[in-house]
Amino acid sequence: MEKLIITAAICGAEVTKEQNPAVPYTVEEIVREAKSAYDAGAAVVHIHVREDDGTPTQSRDRFKVCMDAVREACPDVILIPSTGGAVGMTAEERLQPTELFPEMATLDCGTCNFGDEVFENTMPMMRTFGKRMLENNIKPEYECFEMGHLDTILRMAAKGEVPGDPMQFNFVLGVPGCTPATVENLVWLVNRIPAGSTWTATGIGRSAFTLAAPTIVMGGNVRVGFEDNLNISRGVLARSNGELVEKVVRLSRELGREIASPAEARAILSLRPLK
């Protein structure tokens, strides 16, 4: 079994300091949280950015400042900027990070309920995102919140509307209103991805670690972080993203899997090596 790739989703667009004071907003705070996760064993950092007051933004300039600062602190880390942004943003607004030519970026695979809101990803929007990633040589991480999202993106890949093999999927399970974070649902999804694909699982909230454990055993990769879960255990706030990553590292080693370095993760994900 290949080594485990850990992704840290360090801030998201929705969580706030009122929920956990360690949630990063400023450039310095984002670097602090990225470094804590990287030092703990995360090969990948998933990046949203905020204004200093916590307002979510997809500003190209803000992404550049934050990503450059994270790379200075963690020179070989894999950065996956979000093209999801926050609910209500336009497609062009959300696509701004792709203008920086990252090696990877997220591509959301369909419209879904998102708690009390609707996260819109229409077919025309997804074709626009796929076209941009094809043009800019960006490998997507396909974010599937619903079981039907997988079939949708596989059909698009077959038509050449989005980048194809080898594909990287992130199964985000447990969002209120979307597919529940059960082992049965995860197995269903994993059994339907193309041969040679890689996959990550993200459990939302209390599912963060109960989904991580079977994912490790099944040979997948794990995402944790403040975007998805603010607690290290029930009722106990995590002090940093690094603390969340450390818990996954302990789980993985107890279950017999070693942790992938950024270089090893690049090879597993079929990314070009750093020069």
Residue pairs with C-beta under 8 A, 6 or more apart in sequence:
1 219
1 257
2 219
2 260
2 268
3 257
3 258
3 259
3 260
3 264
3 268
4 216
4 221
4 222
4 248
4 252
4 257
4 258
4 259
4 260
5 43
5 44
5 198
5 200
5 221
5 222
5 260
5 265
5 268
5 269
6 41
6 42
6 43
6 44
6 221
6 222
6 223
6 224
6 245
6 248
6 249
6 252
6 259
6 260
7 42
7 43
7 44
7 45
7 46
7 80
7 170
7 200
7 221
7 222
7 223
7 224
7 225
8 33
8 34
8 37
8 38
8 42
8 44
8 45
8 46
8 223
8 224
8 225
8 241
8 244
8 245
9 46
9 48
9 202
9 223
9 224
9 225
9 226
9 227
9 228
10 24
10 30
10 33
10 34
10 37
10 45
10 46
10 47
10 225
10 226
10 227
10 241
11 23
11 24
11 25
11 30
11 33
11 48
11 49
11 50
11 225
11 226
11 227
12 48
12 225
12 226
12 227
12 228
13 48
13 50
13 56
13 82
13 84
13 85
13 86
13 87
13 227
14 56
14 86
14 227
15 23
15 226
15 227
15 230
16 23
16 54
17 23
17 25
17 54
19 230
20 226
20 230
20 237
20 238
22 33
22 226
22 237
22 238
22 239
22 240
23 54
23 226
23 230
24 30
24 32
24 33
24 50
24 226
25 50
25 51
25 52
25 53
25 54
26 50
26 52
27 65
27 66
27 69
28 69
30 47
30 49
30 50
30 66
30 69
30 70
31 66
31 69
31 70
31 72
31 73
32 240
33 226
33 240
33 241
33 242
34 45
34 47
34 70
34 73
34 74
34 77
34 241
35 70
35 73
35 74
35 242
36 240
36 241
36 242
36 243
36 245
37 45
37 225
37 240
37 241
37 242
37 244
37 245
38 45
38 73
38 74
38 77
39 242
40 241
40 242
40 243
40 245
40 246
40 249
41 245
41 246
41 248
41 249
41 259
42 77
42 241
42 245
43 77
43 78
43 259
43 260
43 261
43 262
43 264
43 265
44 77
44 78
44 79
44 80
44 262
44 265
45 70
45 74
45 77
45 78
45 79
45 80
46 80
46 81
46 82
46 106
46 223
46 225
46 227
47 63
47 66
47 67
47 70
47 79
47 80
47 81
47 82
47 97
48 56
48 81
48 82
48 84
48 85
48 227
49 56
49 57
49 58
49 59
49 62
49 63
49 66
50 56
50 57
51 57
51 62
56 85
56 86
58 82
58 83
58 85
58 89
58 93
58 94
58 95
58 96
58 97
59 96
60 96
60 97
60 99
60 100
63 81
63 96
63 97
63 100
64 100
67 79
67 81
67 100
67 102
70 77
70 79
71 77
71 79
76 261
76 262
76 263
76 274
77 262
78 103
78 104
78 262
78 265
78 266
78 269
78 271
79 102
79 103
79 104
80 102
80 104
80 105
80 106
80 141
81 97
81 98
81 100
81 102
81 105
81 106
82 97
82 105
82 106
83 94
83 95
83 97
83 98
83 105
83 106
83 107
83 108
83 129
84 94
84 106
84 108
84 119
84 143
85 93
85 94
87 114
87 117
87 118
87 119
87 120
88 117
91 125
91 128
91 129
94 129
95 128
95 129
95 132
97 105
98 105
98 132
98 133
98 136
98 138
99 136
101 136
101 137
101 138
102 138
103 138
103 139
103 271
103 272
104 138
104 139
104 140
104 141
104 168
104 269
104 271
105 133
105 138
105 139
105 140
105 141
106 140
106 141
106 143
106 170
107 126
107 129
107 130
107 133
107 140
107 141
107 142
107 143
107 153
107 162
108 119
108 121
108 126
108 129
108 143
108 145
109 121
109 126
109 142
109 143
109 144
109 145
109 149
109 150
109 152
109 153
110 121
110 126
110 144
110 145
110 146
110 148
110 149
110 152
110 153
111 118
111 119
111 120
111 121
111 122
112 118
112 119
112 121
112 145
112 146
112 149
112 175
112 177
112 178
113 119
113 175
113 176
113 177
113 178
114 145
114 175
114 176
114 177
114 178
115 175
115 176
115 177
119 145
123 152
126 152
126 153
126 156
126 161
126 162
127 156
127 161
127 162
129 140
129 162
130 140
130 156
130 161
130 162
130 163
131 161
132 138
133 139
133 140
133 162
133 163
134 162
134 163
138 163
139 163
139 168
139 269
139 270
139 271
140 162
140 163
140 167
140 168
141 168
141 169
141 170
141 200
142 149
142 153
142 162
142 167
142 168
142 169
142 170
143 149
143 170
143 172
144 150
144 153
144 169
144 170
144 171
144 172
144 189
145 172
145 173
145 175
145 178
145 179
146 178
146 179
147 179
147 185
147 188
147 189
150 169
150 189
150 192
150 193
151 192
153 162
153 167
154 192
154 194
156 162
157 163
157 164
157 165
157 167
158 164
165 194
165 196
165 197
166 196
166 197
166 198
166 270
167 193
167 194
167 197
167 198
168 197
168 198
168 199
168 200
168 269
169 189
169 193
169 197
169 198
169 199
169 200
170 199
170 200
170 201
170 202
170 223
171 186
171 189
171 190
171 199
171 200
171 201
171 202
172 178
172 202
172 204
172 228
173 179
173 180
173 181
173 182
173 185
173 186
173 201
173 202
173 203
173 204
173 207
173 211
174 180
174 181
174 203
174 204
174 205
174 206
174 207
174 211
175 204
179 185
181 203
181 204
181 207
181 210
181 211
183 211
183 214
186 201
186 211
186 214
186 215
186 218
187 218
189 199
190 199
190 218
190 220
193 199
198 221
198 268
198 269
198 270
199 220
199 221
200 215
200 220
200 221
200 222
200 223
201 211
201 212
201 215
201 220
201 221
201 222
201 223
202 208
202 211
202 222
202 223
202 224
202 228
203 209
203 210
203 211
203 212
203 228
203 229
204 228
204 229
205 228
205 229
206 229
206 231
206 234
208 224
208 228
208 229
208 244
209 224
209 247
209 248
209 251
212 222
212 224
212 248
212 251
213 251
213 255
215 221
215 222
216 222
216 248
216 251
216 252
216 255
216 257
217 255
222 248
222 252
224 241
224 244
224 245
224 247
224 248
225 241
225 244
225 245
226 238
226 241
226 244
229 238
229 244
230 237
230 238
231 237
231 238
232 238
232 239
232 243
232 244
232 247
238 244
249 259
252 258
252 259
253 259
260 268
263 273
263 274
265 271
266 272
266 273
266 274
267 273
